[in-house]
Amino acid sequence: HFGRLCRLPALAPPCYNNAKYDEFACDRVRIRRQAVPSPEFPHSISEIVSMTIPDTITIDGPAGAGKSTLGELLAQRLGYLYFDTGVMYRALTWAALGHSVDPGDEPATAALARDLEIDIEPPTVADGRQYTIWVDGQDVTWNLRRPEVDQQVSRAARHPAVREILRARQRAIGLRGKVVMVGRDIGAIVLPEARLKIYLQASLHARAARRAAELRSRGFAVDLA
């Protein structure tokens, strides 16, 4: 539930201004779109479409605001890759546990992050997955939701050296284009040149209710009272 539906302004024609960003807000969604210089005149419909539909979109905001839900729906509508950047930390955690590396050991975990080949692509199997995650050529998509990964991922993600390495990987995937990237500080740090940036907010009650529902779906007993 994102509150009442709101009509967003239609995408502007190719020449919309000379500022670095266009920005508009609607209810709890704030959108920033990076401005681009206008060509003299587009020569074909494909040129117009390529200029009005951004090929890199970032969705940022606090936990429980609905970033993942919105990101997946938007990627499906556009035929883009949906990239929840948090899965990279899960992939690293899964690999660390498999290599007997303590996720709390920053030098060892960072060294493993440098050596791993982690990639993401649209779903390769119709089993309900949002994307396919590869680690050194192995499909580990569902392994990343195992309880032991849930318990250890925050330990691996807190290391500055690990975040620096994985942010570079995330950026490389984002620069491929046709991607909706979701996560914290994605538009500000990982892909600041994204053509469309969405900052999603929700009330504290809505965020708590959404997170509780997520935890219940994973078998946890949650009481919001």
C-alpha positions in Angstrom: 0.0 0.0 0.0 1.6 3.3 -1.1 -1.2 5.6 -0.1 -3.4 7.2 -2.6 -2.6 6.9 -6.3 -1.2 10.1 -7.8 -0.7 11.2 -11.4 3.0 11.9 -12.1 3.9 14.5 -14.7 4.3 13.0 -18.2 7.8 12.7 -19.4 9.0 15.9 -20.9 10.0 16.3 -24.5 13.6 15.9 -25.4 14.5 19.5 -24.5 13.2 20.1 -21.0 15.8 22.5 -19.4 19.4 23.2 -19.0 19.6 22.5 -15.2 21.4 19.5 -13.9 18.2 17.9 -12.6 14.5 18.2 -13.0 12.7 17.4 -9.7 9.1 16.9 -8.8 7.2 15.4 -5.9 3.9 13.7 -5.5 2.5 12.5 -2.2 5.3 10.4 -0.7 7.4 10.0 -3.8 10.1 12.4 -4.9 11.7 11.9 -8.3 14.8 13.5 -9.7 15.6 13.1 -13.3 19.0 14.1 -14.7 18.7 16.6 -17.4 20.5 16.2 -20.8 21.3 18.6 -23.5 18.8 18.7 -26.3 19.8 17.6 -29.8 18.9 19.8 -32.7 16.0 17.5 -33.7 15.5 13.7 -33.2 15.4 11.9 -36.5 13.3 8.9 -35.6 10.7 7.5 -33.1 13.4 5.3 -31.6 15.5 8.3 -30.8 12.6 10.0 -29.1 11.8 6.9 -27.0 15.4 6.4 -26.0 15.6 10.0 -24.8 12.3 10.0 -22.8 12.6 6.6 -21.1 15.6 6.6 -18.7 17.8 3.5 -19.1 19.0 3.7 -15.5 16.6 4.1 -12.6 17.4 4.1 -8.9 15.0 3.7 -6.0 16.2 4.8 -2.6 14.5 5.2 0.8 14.3 3.8 4.3 13.7 0.1 5.1 10.1 -1.0 4.8 9.1 1.9 2.5 8.2 -0.5 -0.4 11.3 0.0 -2.5 11.5 -3.7 -3.6 7.8 -3.9 -4.5 7.9 -0.7 -6.6 11.3 -1.7 -8.2 10.1 -5.1 -9.3 6.9 -3.8 -10.8 8.7 -1.0 -12.6 11.3 -3.3 -14.0 8.6 -5.7 -15.2 6.7 -2.9 -17.0 9.8 -1.6 -18.7 11.4 -5.0 -19.4 14.4 -4.0 -17.4 16.6 -6.0 -14.9 15.4 -5.6 -11.4 18.5 -5.3 -9.1 18.1 -5.4 -5.4 21.7 -4.5 -4.5 21.4 -6.2 -1.1 21.6 -9.6 -2.8 25.3 -9.0 -3.4 26.0 -8.9 0.3 24.0 -12.1 0.6 26.0 -13.7 -2.1 29.2 -12.8 -0.4 27.9 -14.1 2.9 26.8 -17.4 1.4 30.3 -17.8 -0.2 32.0 -16.9 3.0 30.1 -19.6 5.0 31.0 -22.1 2.2 34.7 -21.2 2.4 34.8 -21.2 6.2 35.5 -17.5 6.2 34.1 -15.6 9.3 31.9 -12.8 7.9 33.0 -10.7 10.9 36.6 -10.8 9.7 37.0 -7.7 7.5 40.3 -8.5 5.8 39.3 -12.1 5.0 35.8 -11.2 3.8 37.1 -8.3 1.7 39.7 -10.6 0.1 37.0 -13.1 -0.7 34.8 -10.3 -2.2 37.7 -9.3 -4.5 38.1 -12.9 -5.7 34.5 -13.8 -6.3 32.7 -13.4 -9.6 29.2 -12.2 -8.7 26.6 -11.4 -11.4 22.9 -10.9 -11.7 20.5 -11.2 -14.6 16.8 -11.5 -15.3 15.1 -14.7 -14.1 16.5 -17.8 -16.0 14.0 -20.2 -14.3 10.2 -19.7 -13.9 10.1 -20.6 -10.2 9.0 -17.3 -8.8 12.5 -15.7 -8.5 12.9 -12.0 -9.1 16.3 -12.4 -10.7 19.1 -15.0 -11.0 22.3 -14.6 -9.0 25.5 -16.3 -10.1 28.5 -16.8 -7.9 31.5 -18.2 -9.8 29.2 -19.6 -12.4 26.8 -21.3 -9.9 23.1 -20.3 -9.6 22.7 -19.5 -5.9 19.5 -17.5 -6.1 17.5 -19.5 -3.6 20.5 -20.3 -1.4 20.7 -16.6 -0.5 17.5 -16.9 1.6 18.8 -19.6 3.9 18.5 -18.9 7.6 22.3 -19.0 8.1 22.7 -16.3 5.5 20.0 -14.2 7.2 21.9 -14.4 10.4 25.3 -13.4 9.1 24.7 -11.0 6.2 24.8 -7.9 8.4 28.2 -8.8 9.8 29.6 -9.0 6.2 27.9 -5.8 5.0 29.2 -3.6 7.8 32.8 -3.6 6.7 33.9 -0.5 4.8 36.3 -2.5 2.6 33.6 -4.9 1.6 31.1 -2.1 0.8 33.7 -0.4 -1.4 34.3 -3.6 -3.4 30.7 -4.5 -3.9 29.6 -0.9 -4.7 32.0 -1.0 -7.6 30.4 -4.3 -8.8 26.9 -2.8 -8.4 27.9 0.3 -10.4 29.3 -1.8 -13.2 26.0 -3.6 -13.5 24.1 -0.4 -13.4 26.2 1.1 -16.2 25.0 -1.7 -18.5 21.7 0.2 -18.7 18.1 -1.0 -18.7 18.1 -1.6 -15.0 16.1 -0.6 -11.9 18.4 -0.6 -8.9 17.0 -0.7 -5.4 18.9 0.0 -2.2 20.2 2.5 0.3 22.1 5.4 -1.1 22.0 3.9 -4.6 21.3 7.2 -6.4 23.7 9.2 -4.2 26.7 7.0 -4.0 26.6 3.9 -6.3 25.0 5.5 -9.5 24.8 9.3 -9.0 24.4 9.8 -12.8 21.2 7.7 -13.0 18.8 9.4 -15.4 15.8 8.8 -13.0 16.1 8.8 -9.2 13.1 7.9 -7.0 13.1 8.4 -3.2 10.3 6.5 -1.6 9.0 7.3 1.8 6.2 5.8 4.0 4.9 6.4 7.5 6.5 4.6 10.4 3.3 2.6 10.8 3.2 1.5 7.2 6.9 0.5 7.3 6.5 -1.5 10.5 3.4 -3.3 9.1 5.2 -4.1 5.9 8.2 -5.5 7.6 6.1 -7.5 10.0 4.2 -9.1 7.1 7.5 -10.0 5.5 8.8 -11.6 8.6 5.6 -13.5 9.1 5.8 -14.8 5.6 9.2 -16.2 6.5 7.9 -18.1 9.6 8.7 -15.5 12.3 6.1 -14.7 15.0 5.7 -10.9 15.1 3.5 -8.7 17.3 3.2 -5.0 16.5 1.3 -4.2 19.7 
